[in-house]
Amino acid sequence: MAFQRISMAPEDLLAAFQRAVEPLLYPSETDAPIEVMHLTVEQVGEAISEQDLKRLFYSEENGQPAVQDIRWAEANRWESNGTKEFFRDLTDVITTYPDNTFTVHHPAHRDLAHSWRQLRDLFFDHLVRQRYFRAQLAEPDSARADLYLIGRHLHIEFNPDTNEIQTKELDWFALKTYVIET
């Protein structure tokens, strides 16, 4: 028997991300929508860096906002700094802290925790080379920071006769939102 695709097609993944972010607003002083972006390898390259982010989204010659600082973190597993930074306690119904104290979240937060988990799982079940970026904008927008969660789509095929798996990295997907901090 031939190899069978077991991963989502790019257009299906894009649609799934768009459905997943639909009920969500990213909480800060201004609750912001989450934008889903499909970026080609030609646009980004084989890996993504702070310089790539600056080139793609903060080129002053293209009239884009000026960025003061960009920092990044790995987001390749639940415990990684970038994942913790982006999802914070949004996936929690109850947040438990290292000292065994806990916070029981407001019903509005609890109602959306499932949607945040769905977005997180979609991100980790279909993307590799994940990174989190925080781009602090320059004056006069210095109260705003843009947040990006970016990963590369993985095409996966499986041969049921041999149990062999083949993979190929495809284009990039990004979740973009912002926070306002005054």
Helices and strands as residue ranges (DSSP letters): E 4-5, H 10-21, E 25-26, E 32-33, E 35-39, H 41-44, H 50-57, G 60-62, E 67-74, H 81-87, E 94-96, E 102-104, H 107-126, E 127-137, E 144-159, E 164-180
